[in-house]
């Protein structure tokens, strides 16, 4: 199967060694006394539950849990728990041959029965709901997944963190995960609230043994605090840094920031069922008012990040050459609003049929650049007669607002490679009345669904490429989403470690490949 790939890989060359500085106080000596240094990892993401659908991405990034299939930073699919896979002639049955000799963290063997039972629980959730699942079964030592209709991207979907394989002992009553018993090179040894995880190397790991034996993960939601940790050198890896913090971190000399453009877009998503956003002309006017180039230069300090379409050029096949860039033209935007019947009132805010062109813009605190971008967009939209009230919430506030019906429009940083195939994110974002992270009540969702259904069923690369072009063109023309900027994945790295790689898919930190200097 020819999948969209990313060719760039960041292998970070590190310089001076740094002293081991305690990040979490008394926890460091207790581990250091056991004779092994501790790798200190800082990121924004809190560990809120054991549910893989909620926090599985933390477990895969840290190397605690694994999926049947994994993706390398260059984009190729490789075996995870599965050694290999094949598909039947009717394109409905996928056979996964498991690696021999694998064990769960509790010492029990990884059997086809255990893997199948875990996958059945995974398929219940929202993340894998696009898979037309017929059955998960066991045939000898193999796991067989059968779909009701041909589904060409199943191996890519099985990279989803929601499909991590857990031991039978991980599950309590009613199939809920009560503890993490997985298969990765690291095992979870303790959890301190929502913010601190302690990991030990899993000595029973059947593949290459990690060089780093101990790891501590600390969730620090506030971006300024993460930047200060990096400036002080109080960690070994600090992920998701504000572009404005990079120069200060590098100047401090304790850590070095490395960045890589990734398939993630900062974008505006709308509840198109609201009178403010139901008219395409309003959404187009908003798109024409947002000064992408100015935001990219002044806020993000990365002029090339200005988004001319949904996905960046590194996403071969999904970034469409020749698609016209969204023009920055506030005067034309005001004319569109006039044509749509939105007339400026005495205070300058437009009104139509008694409804003010006013909406709450919800954005997130754990991406430090987003509130700053929201303020800039607020000022720009005021210039065409739209009132924007900004609300900044935690990471789960957008799904919660969509679920309870209070979402109006959002500014989020949305990845399109939760699995290494953007279709897996396009489907939930643009084919449903209410997405989890994307659009709400957009009237073009059925047209996108027809295209995505055809894409999923096709095993012909030329046909799939044509469908990719149609999907992106439709989203670009109808604007249920307004791209603002493409994202970079940034990490500050200490001089104590080597062999650090940035994964553009954001699925793994690849700690198991790192080593002390």
C-alpha positions as CSV (number, residue, x, y, z in Angstrom):
1,X,0.0,0.0,0.0
2,X,1.4,3.4,-1.0
3,X,0.8,5.8,1.9
4,X,1.4,9.4,2.2
5,X,4.9,9.8,3.6
6,X,7.0,12.4,5.3
7,X,10.7,12.3,4.2
8,X,12.2,14.7,6.7
9,X,13.6,13.5,9.9
10,X,15.2,15.5,12.7
11,X,18.2,13.7,14.2
12,X,19.4,16.2,16.8
13,X,23.1,16.7,17.3
14,X,23.7,17.6,20.8
15,X,26.6,19.5,22.4
16,X,27.7,20.2,25.9
17,X,26.8,17.9,28.8
18,X,24.6,19.3,31.6
19,X,24.5,18.4,35.2
20,X,21.5,16.4,36.4
21,X,19.1,18.9,37.9
22,X,16.1,17.8,39.9
23,X,12.8,18.7,38.2
24,X,10.5,17.1,40.7
25,X,12.3,17.5,44.0
26,X,12.4,14.5,46.3
27,X,11.5,12.0,43.6
28,X,14.9,12.3,42.0
29,X,17.1,11.1,44.9
30,X,15.0,8.0,45.5
31,X,15.5,6.9,41.9
32,X,19.1,8.1,41.6
33,X,20.0,6.1,44.7
34,X,19.0,3.0,42.7
35,X,22.1,3.7,40.5
36,X,20.4,4.9,37.3
37,X,20.0,8.5,36.1
38,X,16.5,9.7,35.3
39,X,15.5,11.1,31.9
40,X,13.3,14.1,32.7
41,X,10.5,14.7,30.1
42,X,8.2,17.8,30.2
43,X,5.1,18.2,28.0
44,X,1.7,19.9,28.3
45,X,-0.5,16.8,28.5
46,X,-2.0,15.8,31.8
47,X,-2.7,12.1,32.5
48,X,-6.4,12.4,33.2
49,X,-7.5,8.7,33.1
50,X,-6.5,5.2,32.2
51,X,-8.8,5.2,29.2
52,X,-6.7,4.7,26.0
53,X,-9.1,6.9,24.1
54,X,-8.3,9.8,26.5
55,X,-4.6,9.4,27.3
56,X,-3.3,6.6,25.0
57,X,-1.2,9.1,23.1
58,X,0.8,9.8,26.3
59,X,1.5,6.1,26.7
60,X,2.6,5.6,23.1
61,X,4.8,8.7,23.1
62,X,6.5,7.5,26.3
63,X,7.0,3.9,25.0
64,X,4.7,2.4,27.6
65,X,2.1,1.0,25.2
66,X,2.3,-0.3,21.6
67,X,-0.1,-0.9,18.8
68,X,-0.3,-3.7,16.2
69,X,1.2,-1.4,13.6
70,X,3.6,1.6,14.0
71,X,4.8,4.3,11.8
72,X,8.4,5.4,11.4
73,X,9.3,9.2,11.3
74,X,9.8,8.9,7.5
75,X,6.3,7.7,7.1
76,X,6.5,4.0,6.4
77,X,4.3,1.5,8.3
78,X,6.2,-1.1,10.3
79,X,5.3,-3.9,12.6
80,X,4.6,-3.1,16.2
81,X,3.1,-6.0,18.1
82,X,2.3,-7.5,14.7
83,X,5.3,-8.8,12.7
84,X,3.5,-8.7,9.4
85,X,0.1,-8.5,7.8
86,X,-1.7,-9.6,4.7
87,X,-5.2,-9.1,3.1
88,X,-7.5,-11.7,1.5
89,X,-8.4,-11.6,-2.2
90,X,-11.9,-10.2,-1.4
91,X,-10.2,-7.3,0.4
92,X,-12.3,-7.9,3.6
93,X,-10.1,-10.0,5.9
94,X,-6.8,-8.8,7.3
95,X,-4.5,-11.3,8.9
96,X,-1.9,-10.1,11.5
97,X,1.0,-12.3,12.4
98,X,2.2,-11.5,15.9
99,X,5.8,-11.2,16.9
100,X,7.0,-14.3,18.8
101,X,8.0,-14.2,22.4
102,X,6.3,-10.9,23.5
103,X,5.3,-10.4,27.1
104,X,3.0,-8.0,28.9
105,X,4.4,-5.9,31.7
106,X,2.8,-8.4,34.2
107,X,4.8,-11.2,32.7
108,X,1.9,-12.9,30.9
109,X,2.5,-13.8,27.3
110,X,1.1,-11.8,24.4
111,X,-1.3,-14.2,22.8
112,X,-3.6,-13.8,19.8
113,X,-6.5,-14.2,22.3
114,X,-5.3,-11.4,24.5
115,X,-4.6,-9.1,21.5
116,X,-8.1,-9.8,20.0
117,X,-9.8,-9.1,23.3
118,X,-8.0,-5.8,23.7
119,X,-8.8,-4.8,20.1
120,X,-12.5,-5.5,20.6
121,X,-12.5,-3.0,23.4
122,X,-10.7,-0.5,21.3
123,X,-13.2,-0.8,18.4
124,X,-16.0,0.2,20.8
125,X,-14.7,3.7,21.1
126,X,-15.1,6.8,18.9
127,X,-11.6,6.9,17.5
128,X,-11.9,3.8,15.4
129,X,-15.6,4.2,14.6
130,X,-14.8,4.9,10.9
131,X,-13.6,1.3,10.5
132,X,-16.5,-0.8,9.1
133,X,-15.7,-3.6,11.5
134,X,-17.3,-7.0,11.1
135,X,-15.3,-9.1,13.5
136,X,-12.1,-9.6,15.4
137,X,-11.1,-13.2,15.7
138,X,-8.3,-15.6,16.4
139,X,-6.9,-18.1,13.9
140,X,-4.1,-20.1,15.4
141,X,-1.5,-17.6,16.5
142,X,-2.8,-14.9,14.2
143,X,-5.4,-12.1,14.7
144,X,-7.9,-11.7,11.9
145,X,-9.8,-8.5,11.5
146,X,-12.7,-8.7,9.0
147,X,-14.4,-5.6,7.7
148,X,-17.9,-5.4,6.2
149,X,-16.6,-3.4,3.2
150,X,-13.2,-3.0,1.7
151,X,-11.1,-0.7,3.9
152,X,-7.8,0.0,2.3
153,X,-6.3,2.0,5.2
154,X,-6.8,-0.4,8.1
155,X,-3.1,-0.9,8.9
156,X,-2.7,2.9,9.2
157,X,-5.8,3.1,11.5
158,X,-4.3,0.5,13.8
159,X,-1.5,3.0,14.6
160,X,-4.1,5.0,16.5
161,X,-3.2,5.4,20.2
162,X,-6.8,4.3,21.0
163,X,-5.9,0.8,19.8
164,X,-3.0,0.1,22.2
165,X,-2.9,-3.5,23.2
166,X,-3.3,-4.1,26.9
167,X,-3.1,-7.3,29.0
168,X,-6.3,-9.0,30.3
169,X,-5.2,-7.9,33.8
170,X,-5.6,-4.3,32.7
171,X,-9.4,-4.5,32.4
172,X,-11.9,-4.4,35.2
173,X,-15.6,-4.9,35.1
174,X,-17.5,-3.8,32.0
175,X,-14.3,-3.7,30.0
176,X,-12.9,-0.5,31.6
177,X,-9.2,-0.1,31.9
178,X,-8.3,0.0,35.6
179,X,-4.5,-0.2,35.3
180,X,-2.0,0.1,32.5
181,X,-0.4,-3.3,31.7
182,X,1.0,-3.0,28.2
183,X,3.9,-4.3,26.1
184,X,6.2,-1.3,25.5
185,X,9.9,-0.9,26.3
186,X,9.0,1.1,29.4
187,X,6.4,0.2,32.1
188,X,4.5,2.5,34.3
189,X,5.7,2.2,37.8
190,X,3.8,5.1,39.5
191,X,1.3,7.8,38.8
192,X,1.2,11.0,41.0
193,X,-2.1,12.7,40.3
194,X,-2.5,14.0,36.8
195,X,0.9,15.5,36.3
196,X,3.7,13.0,37.1
197,X,4.4,9.5,35.7
198,X,7.4,7.4,36.7
199,X,8.6,4.8,34.2
200,X,11.1,1.9,34.4
201,X,12.7,0.0,31.6
202,X,10.8,-3.2,30.9
203,X,13.4,-5.9,31.4
204,X,11.2,-8.4,29.6
205,X,11.0,-6.4,26.4
206,X,11.7,-8.8,23.5
207,X,13.1,-6.3,21.1
208,X,16.1,-4.0,21.5
209,X,16.6,-3.1,25.1
210,X,16.5,0.7,25.8
211,X,19.8,2.3,27.0
212,X,17.9,4.6,29.3
213,X,16.5,2.8,32.3
214,X,14.4,5.4,34.1
215,X,12.1,8.1,33.0
216,X,10.0,10.7,34.7
217,X,7.2,12.5,32.8
218,X,5.8,15.8,34.1
219,X,2.8,17.5,32.7
220,X,3.2,21.3,32.7
221,X,0.2,22.9,31.1
222,X,1.4,26.5,31.1
223,X,3.7,27.3,28.2
224,X,5.6,30.0,30.0
225,X,6.4,27.6,32.8
226,X,7.7,25.0,30.3
227,X,9.9,27.6,28.7
228,X,11.3,28.6,32.0
229,X,12.1,25.0,32.8
230,X,14.0,24.8,29.5
231,X,15.8,28.1,30.2
232,X,16.9,26.8,33.6
233,X,17.9,23.4,32.1
234,X,15.7,21.6,34.6
235,X,14.7,18.8,32.2
236,X,16.2,16.7,29.4
237,X,13.3,17.0,27.0
238,X,10.7,19.8,26.9
239,X,8.0,19.5,24.3
240,X,5.6,22.0,22.7
241,X,7.2,25.4,23.1
242,X,6.0,28.8,22.1
243,X,7.9,30.1,19.0
244,X,8.6,33.3,20.9
245,X,10.5,31.3,23.6
246,X,12.9,29.6,21.2
247,X,15.5,32.4,21.2
248,X,15.4,32.8,24.9
249,X,15.9,29.1,25.5
250,X,18.8,28.9,23.0
251,X,20.4,32.0,24.4
252,X,20.4,30.6,28.0
253,X,22.6,27.8,26.8
254,X,21.2,25.0,28.9
255,X,19.1,23.4,26.2
256,X,18.9,23.6,22.5
257,X,15.5,23.9,20.6
258,X,14.9,21.8,17.5
259,X,11.8,22.1,15.3
260,X,10.2,20.3,12.4
261,X,7.2,21.3,10.3
262,X,4.5,18.7,10.9
263,X,1.0,17.8,9.5
264,X,-0.7,20.0,12.1
265,X,-2.7,23.1,11.3
266,X,-3.8,26.0,13.5
267,X,-7.3,26.7,12.2
268,X,-10.7,28.1,12.9
269,X,-13.6,25.7,13.0
270,X,-17.3,26.8,13.0
271,X,-20.7,25.7,14.2
272,X,-22.2,26.3,10.7
273,X,-25.7,25.9,12.1
274,X,-25.5,29.2,13.8
275,X,-26.9,32.2,11.9
276,X,-23.5,33.9,12.2
277,X,-21.7,31.2,10.3
278,X,-24.3,29.3,8.2
279,X,-23.7,31.5,5.1
280,X,-20.6,30.6,3.2
281,X,-20.0,34.3,2.4
282,X,-19.5,35.0,6.1
283,X,-17.0,32.2,6.5
284,X,-15.2,33.3,3.4
285,X,-15.2,36.9,4.7
286,X,-13.6,35.7,7.9
287,X,-11.0,33.8,5.9
288,X,-10.2,36.9,3.8
289,X,-9.8,39.0,6.9
290,X,-7.4,36.9,8.9
291,X,-3.9,38.1,8.2
292,X,-2.0,34.8,8.0
293,X,1.2,36.3,6.8
294,X,1.2,38.9,9.6
295,X,0.5,36.2,12.3
296,X,3.2,34.0,10.9
297,X,5.8,36.7,11.0
298,X,4.9,38.6,14.2
299,X,3.5,35.9,16.5
300,X,4.9,32.6,15.2
301,X,8.3,34.0,14.0
302,X,8.1,31.6,11.1
303,X,6.9,33.3,7.9
304,X,6.7,30.0,6.0
305,X,4.1,28.7,8.4
306,X,1.3,30.9,6.8
307,X,-1.3,28.3,5.7
308,X,-2.5,28.7,2.1
309,X,-4.6,25.5,2.4
310,X,-5.4,22.9,5.0
311,X,-2.2,20.7,5.0
312,X,1.4,21.7,4.5
313,X,3.6,20.8,1.5
314,X,5.3,18.0,3.4
315,X,2.0,16.0,3.2
316,X,2.6,14.7,-0.3
317,X,-0.7,14.0,-2.0
318,X,-2.8,16.0,0.4
319,X,-1.2,19.4,-0.3
320,X,-2.5,20.2,-3.7
321,X,-0.3,22.3,-6.0
322,X,-2.3,24.9,-8.0
323,X,-5.0,25.3,-5.3
324,X,-5.5,29.1,-5.1
325,X,-4.3,30.6,-1.8
326,X,-6.8,32.3,0.4
327,X,-6.4,36.0,-0.3
328,X,-6.0,38.6,2.5
329,X,-8.5,41.3,1.5
330,X,-10.5,42.9,4.3
331,X,-12.2,45.3,1.8
332,X,-13.5,42.4,-0.2
333,X,-14.6,40.7,3.0
334,X,-16.6,43.7,4.0
335,X,-18.3,43.7,0.6
336,X,-19.2,40.0,1.0
337,X,-20.8,40.7,4.4
338,X,-22.8,43.6,2.8
339,X,-24.0,41.2,0.1
340,X,-25.0,38.6,2.7
341,X,-27.2,41.2,4.5
342,X,-25.0,41.9,7.5
343,X,-25.3,45.7,8.1
344,X,-23.2,47.7,10.5
345,X,-25.0,49.0,13.6
346,X,-24.2,52.2,15.5
347,X,-21.4,50.5,17.4
348,X,-19.8,49.1,14.2
349,X,-20.9,45.5,14.8
350,X,-23.0,44.1,12.0
351,X,-26.5,42.9,12.5
352,X,-28.9,40.7,10.4
353,X,-32.5,39.9,11.3
354,X,-31.8,41.0,14.8
355,X,-28.7,38.8,15.3
356,X,-25.4,40.5,16.0
357,X,-22.4,39.2,14.1
358,X,-20.8,38.2,17.4
359,X,-19.5,34.9,18.6
360,X,-17.3,33.3,21.3
361,X,-13.9,32.1,20.1
362,X,-12.8,29.2,22.2
363,X,-9.1,28.4,22.2
364,X,-6.7,26.4,24.4
365,X,-4.1,27.2,27.1
366,X,-1.9,24.2,26.4
367,X,-0.7,25.6,23.1
368,X,0.8,28.9,24.2
369,X,0.7,30.6,20.8
370,X,-3.1,30.1,20.4
371,X,-4.4,32.8,22.9
372,X,-2.0,35.3,21.3
373,X,-3.2,34.4,17.8
374,X,-6.8,34.6,19.0
375,X,-6.3,38.2,20.2
376,X,-4.9,39.2,16.8
377,X,-7.8,37.5,15.0
378,X,-10.2,39.3,17.3
379,X,-8.8,42.7,16.4
380,X,-8.7,41.8,12.7
381,X,-12.4,40.7,12.6
382,X,-13.5,43.8,14.5
383,X,-12.3,45.7,11.5
384,X,-15.0,44.1,9.3
385,X,-17.7,44.5,11.9
386,X,-17.6,41.2,13.8
387,X,-17.4,41.0,17.6
388,X,-15.3,38.2,19.0
389,X,-15.2,37.2,22.7
390,X,-12.2,35.0,23.5
391,X,-12.4,32.2,26.0
392,X,-9.3,30.2,26.9
393,X,-9.8,26.8,28.3
394,X,-7.9,23.5,29.0
395,X,-7.3,20.9,26.4
396,X,-10.6,19.1,26.8
397,X,-12.7,22.2,26.6
398,X,-13.3,22.1,22.9
399,X,-14.7,18.5,22.8
400,X,-16.8,19.4,25.9
401,X,-18.2,22.5,24.2
402,X,-19.1,20.6,21.0
403,X,-20.7,17.9,23.0
404,X,-22.9,20.2,25.2
405,X,-23.8,22.5,22.3
406,X,-22.0,25.6,23.5
407,X,-19.3,25.7,20.8
408,X,-19.6,28.7,18.4
409,X,-16.2,28.8,16.8
410,X,-12.8,27.6,17.9
411,X,-9.1,28.2,17.2
412,X,-7.3,24.9,17.7
413,X,-4.1,23.2,16.7
414,X,-5.4,20.1,14.9
415,X,-3.2,17.2,13.8
416,X,-4.1,15.3,10.7
417,X,-2.0,12.3,11.4
418,X,-3.5,10.8,14.6
419,X,-2.9,7.8,12.3
420,X,-0.5,8.1,9.4
421,X,-3.3,8.7,7.0
422,X,-5.1,12.2,7.1
423,X,-8.4,10.6,6.0
424,X,-8.7,9.2,9.5
425,X,-9.0,12.8,10.9
426,X,-10.9,14.3,7.9
427,X,-13.7,11.8,8.4
428,X,-14.6,12.7,12.0
429,X,-14.0,16.4,11.4
430,X,-16.0,16.9,8.3
431,X,-18.5,14.1,7.7
432,X,-20.5,14.2,10.9
433,X,-23.1,16.6,12.3
434,X,-21.1,17.0,15.4
435,X,-17.4,16.2,15.3
436,X,-15.2,15.8,18.4
437,X,-12.7,18.5,17.4
438,X,-13.8,19.9,14.0
439,X,-16.9,21.2,12.4
440,X,-20.5,21.3,13.7
441,X,-23.7,21.2,11.6
442,X,-21.9,21.9,8.3
443,X,-24.2,21.2,5.3
444,X,-21.5,19.9,3.1
445,X,-20.7,16.9,5.3
446,X,-22.6,14.4,3.1
447,X,-20.5,15.4,0.0
448,X,-17.3,14.8,1.9
449,X,-18.6,11.5,3.2
450,X,-19.3,10.3,-0.4
451,X,-15.7,11.1,-1.3
452,X,-14.1,9.6,1.8
453,X,-16.2,6.4,1.4
454,X,-14.8,6.0,-2.1
455,X,-11.3,6.6,-0.8
456,X,-11.5,4.0,1.9
457,X,-12.8,1.4,-0.5
458,X,-10.1,2.0,-3.1
459,X,-6.9,0.1,-3.4
460,X,-5.8,2.0,-6.6
461,X,-3.3,4.7,-5.9
462,X,-4.2,6.8,-8.9
463,X,-7.9,6.8,-7.9
464,X,-7.0,7.7,-4.3
465,X,-4.9,10.6,-5.4
466,X,-7.8,12.0,-7.5
467,X,-10.1,11.6,-4.5
468,X,-7.6,13.4,-2.3
469,X,-7.7,16.3,-4.6
470,X,-11.5,16.5,-4.6
471,X,-11.7,16.3,-0.9
472,X,-9.2,19.1,-0.3
473,X,-10.7,21.2,-3.0
474,X,-14.2,20.9,-1.5
475,X,-13.0,21.9,2.0
476,X,-11.0,24.8,0.5
477,X,-14.0,26.1,-1.5
478,X,-16.7,25.7,1.2
479,X,-14.6,26.7,4.2
480,X,-16.0,24.7,7.1
481,X,-12.5,25.3,8.4
482,X,-10.3,28.3,7.9
483,X,-6.6,27.4,8.0
484,X,-4.4,30.0,9.7
485,X,-0.9,28.5,10.0
486,X,0.9,25.2,9.8
487,X,2.6,24.0,12.9
488,X,6.1,23.1,13.9
489,X,6.8,20.4,16.5
490,X,9.5,21.9,18.8
491,X,11.5,20.2,21.6
492,X,14.2,21.6,23.8
493,X,17.0,19.0,24.4
494,X,19.6,18.9,27.1
495,X,23.2,18.0,26.4
496,X,23.0,14.8,28.5
497,X,21.5,12.7,25.8
498,X,22.0,11.7,22.2
499,X,20.0,10.0,19.4
500,X,17.0,12.3,19.8
501,X,14.6,12.3,16.9
502,X,11.5,14.4,16.2
503,X,8.5,12.3,15.1
504,X,6.4,14.4,12.7
505,X,3.5,12.1,13.4
506,X,3.7,13.0,17.1
507,X,3.1,9.4,18.0
508,X,6.4,8.5,19.8
509,X,9.1,10.4,21.6
510,X,11.3,7.4,20.7
511,X,13.0,7.4,24.1
512,X,13.9,3.8,23.6
513,X,16.4,4.9,20.9
514,X,18.0,7.6,23.0
515,X,21.1,7.1,25.1
516,X,23.2,9.0,27.7
517,X,26.3,10.8,26.5
